[in-house]
Amino acid sequence: MALQENKPKTENPKSILIILMAGLFLAILNQTLLNVALPHLMTEFGVDTSTIQWLTTGYMLVNGILIPLSAFLITRFGSRSLFLTAMMFFTIGTLICGIATNFPIMMTGRLIQAIGGGILQPLVMTTILFIFPPESRGKGMGVFGLAMMFAPAVGPTLSGWIIEHYHWRLMFNGLVPLAFVVLIAAFFLFRNMVEPRKIKIDLLGTVLSVAGFASLLYGVSEAGSEGWDDPIVLTTVIIGVVGIAAFIFQQLKSPEPMLDFRVFKYDIFSLSSVLNIIITVALFSGMFLLPIYLQNLLGFSALDSGLLLLPGALVMLVMSPISGILFDKYGPRPLTIAGLIITAVTTFDYTFLTVQTSYTHIMVIYMIRAFGISLLMMPVMTAGMNQLPKELNSHGTAMANTLRQISGSIGISLITTAYTNRTSFHYSVIADQTNTADPSFMHSFQSYVQSIAGHLHIPLDQAKQIVYSSLLKQANAEANVMGINDAFFLTAFICGIGVVLALFLRDVRKDHLRKKAHKKNVKMLPAPKEVKEY
């Protein structure tokens, strides 16, 4: 006998919301904690860089496979069972990582973790849409933003502190009891918003989805390091694009699609999806480029660079629920325009970085930038979700999170490509300026060599090697800083496009009021007079 749909049960929405946020926060925090520990894990397990990166790549691929399937999973198994299952996978995977004695065991734990993490994000977002009606949804999505923005922002600081003072295993062992508490609390307090329905899995759609999204994500993740012209990168990206195109075509023909692409017929959802891609690229560019600048070029430790980002994370923590309240009061357009302008201006400021830029200046600009981004992410996403009918909520959240996952990977690859290409360009320009055939350069060079030799009381050949090494190091640092500046310029330009698009964003909650007013005005119009024929 088929299960019947019930009305949403929201007798304890605050308890459910706390459980959801705790589980999601742990899952997202776990993703960012590991990055700082990768060099330590290479030494611990005796593997090279390309091998250890699979701890990150494998996690991302499993997430990319499961997120598009989340709408089907929520409908088939219900939010309660799915949340408990996701938290169980996450807890078991974290426990395995904490006790891992070799790389294969660690990799197994990460993949099990990823099963939980890939389900949690769209599931939590869908549940919030059931708990909060459109008129107060900004508040709920603002709380959702606490995990979405604060967890990845605080992760580098926390992991740097753990690595500097404790063993890397604490990053996993510390999460296990917290995840277990969330699991127990969910077992007793979490109830289904909508009862599950017995629907068949679309095998062809599943195969196309897995092949398409996994291939595309792997290709773009490798493009940043291997280059877009690498044969493996090109092959996997092409397979991914073809697979996703076939998946879209197949889903549009399906009477019960796993991922309903008809959500894009709603104009504000489509616009908000484009804006979310821009915001994701802006967020990840700062999180990717600043640690490189601080650690590789200025010589700060992982903890110091994490501490620089911490005030910005605290700004996001405070502002995320406030931006939700402001959304409910003023709508999405003013918040989005203001947030994108702030993000664009502060990003443009980072195009003037030098090796002498002060730590305080970078921190203050990052705080202001974090304030701008905190006005954006949840309001823009909520604006799009508010336009969808209730039956498309799970498909909308799956689509939004899928686009976020893909745009994050593509964004990092594009920013990496821009950074490396422009660094190479600037290095070649600097090298041309230090041409030994240039008499003025050779005069300065020889004077400097003689000065070093006299000051250190060493032979000229030895002094020449010291000067060569110094010039090489200086040229490399200057080229890298200019490459980072150019990558930030590209990000600022993308944010500028977002400002223009934000002008067309409207508050869909007022659409039904406009329709009512229109119908009322039509009824009040006088009836047309009859025309008499003579």
Buried (B, 14 or more C-beta within 10 A) or exposed (E): EEEEEEEBBBEEBEBBBBBBBBBBBBBBBBBBBBBBBBBEBBEBBEBEEEBBBBBBBBBBBBBBBBBBBBBBBBBBBBBBBBBBBBBBBBBBBBBBBBEBEEBEBBBBBBBBBBBBBBBBBBBBBBBBBBBBEBEBBBBBBBBBBBBBBBBBBBBBBBBBBBBEEEEBBBBBBBBBEBBBBBBEBBBEBBBBBBBBEEEEEBEEBBBBBBBBBBBBBBBBBBBBBBBBEBEEBBEBBEBBBBBBEBBBEBBEEBEEBBBBBEBEEBEBBBBBBBBBBBBBBBBBBBBBBBBBBBBEBBEBEBBBBBBBBBBBBBBBBEBBBEBBEBBBEEBBBBBBBBBBBBBBBBBBBBBEBEEEBEBEEBBBBBBBBBBBBBBBBBBBBBBBBBBBEEEBBBBBBBBBBBBBBBBBBBBBBBBBBBBBBBBEBBBEEBEEEBEEEEEEEEEEBEEBBBEBBEEEEEEEEEBBBBBEEEBEEEBBBBBBBBBBBBBBBBBBEBBBBBBEBBEEBBBBBEEEEEEEEEEEEEEEEEEEEEEEEE
